[in-house]
Amino acid sequence: MPVIKTRSRQNMLDVAIQEQGDVSAAFDLALNNGFSLTDAPDIGTEVQTASAKNKEVVKFFNTELKHPASNDGVIINKGIGYWRIGIDFKVS
């Protein structure tokens, strides 16, 4: 199995598209490497990948030197634990 190093802001979905050409490969990729789908591993984390499912997509990312990165690092605190009465929590 080839081993790659993650880049800035990549999660398992991004790595699956980049290395295997198919987002459905993310499930196996995450399971085999001990991550969840939405984990954002540190830059340079080694990830074992499998052979490409869609070679055209993989070829695109390799020849264009593009790397998908969907984790913007912004955490939006939502929900009742963060609401304040009279500001964003309406009592009727």
C-alpha positions in Angstrom: 0.0 0.0 0.0 1.3 3.4 -0.9 1.9 5.9 2.0 1.3 9.6 1.5 1.6 12.6 3.9 -1.4 14.8 4.5 -1.3 18.4 3.5 -2.7 21.5 5.3 -6.5 21.4 5.9 -7.0 17.9 4.5 -9.4 15.4 6.0 -10.0 11.8 4.9 -12.5 12.8 2.3 -9.9 15.0 0.6 -7.2 12.3 0.7 -9.6 9.8 -0.8 -10.4 12.0 -3.7 -6.8 13.0 -4.2 -5.2 9.5 -4.0 -8.0 7.2 -5.0 -10.2 9.4 -7.2 -13.4 8.5 -5.4 -14.9 9.9 -2.2 -16.5 6.5 -1.3 -12.9 5.3 -0.6 -12.8 7.6 2.4 -14.6 5.1 4.6 -12.0 2.4 4.1 -9.2 4.9 4.3 -10.4 6.3 7.6 -11.0 2.8 9.1 -7.6 1.5 8.0 -5.7 4.5 9.4 -7.6 4.9 12.7 -9.4 8.2 11.7 -13.0 9.3 11.4 -14.2 10.8 8.1 -14.0 14.3 9.4 -10.8 14.2 11.4 -8.2 16.7 10.3 -4.9 15.0 10.8 -1.8 17.1 11.5 0.1 18.3 8.4 2.5 15.5 7.4 0.6 12.6 9.0 1.3 9.4 7.1 -1.7 7.7 5.6 -1.8 4.4 3.9 -3.8 4.4 0.7 -5.0 1.8 -1.7 -4.9 1.7 -5.5 -6.8 4.3 -7.4 -10.5 3.6 -8.1 -10.8 6.4 -10.7 -7.4 7.0 -12.3 -8.6 10.0 -14.3 -9.3 12.0 -11.2 -6.0 11.0 -9.6 -4.2 11.9 -12.7 -5.9 15.4 -12.7 -4.7 16.1 -9.1 -1.2 14.8 -9.9 -0.7 16.7 -13.1 -2.3 19.9 -12.0 -0.5 19.8 -8.6 -3.8 20.6 -6.9 -4.7 19.2 -3.5 -8.2 19.2 -2.2 -8.5 20.7 1.3 -12.0 21.2 2.7 -11.3 21.7 6.4 -11.3 25.5 7.0 -10.5 25.1 10.7 -13.4 27.3 11.8 -15.5 25.9 14.5 -18.9 27.5 14.9 -20.4 27.1 18.3 -24.1 26.5 17.9 -26.8 25.0 20.0 -28.5 25.5 23.3 -25.2 25.4 25.1 -24.1 28.6 23.4 -27.3 30.5 23.1 -28.0 33.6 25.3 -31.5 34.7 26.3 -32.5 37.9 24.6 -29.6 37.7 22.1 -30.0 34.6 20.0 -32.4 32.6 22.1 -36.0 33.9 21.8 -38.4 33.2 24.7 -42.0 33.4 23.6 
